[in-house]
Amino acid sequence: MDKLGATVEVVANGQLALASACQHSCHYDLILMDCEMPMMDGYEATQKIRQWERDNDRSVVLISALTAHVLPEHIERSRQAGMDHHIPKPTSLADLREILQRAKRRNLASSG
């Protein structure tokens, strides 16, 4: 993500995504959530992150589904899990740039 000026953290599965998001929630502008991860899928991890945010009175981090599933029912499932966007794979650098810029604008607006 050097081309986009982003610092990234990569985890191997949904349980680690949940743990990392809850541990570092104030430091993330955006979570790109793979929907098909081992141990815990991205849908469940997102639901648990959203519950943690509510339980701990934390601000909501943007979560974007990153998946090869693009049918309307997949997009709806992402939305119902609490994801803010649905990015189909393969994704382009331009798509990633746009979602990162959206996250930055949102975070600047909420902190200002």
Secondary structure, DSSP 8 states (H G I E B T S, - for coil): -GGGT------SSHHHHHHHHHHSGGG-SEEEEESS-SSS-HHHHHHHHHHHHHHTT----EEEEEES--SHHHHHHHHHHT-SEEEESS--HHHHHHHHHHHHHHHHHHH-
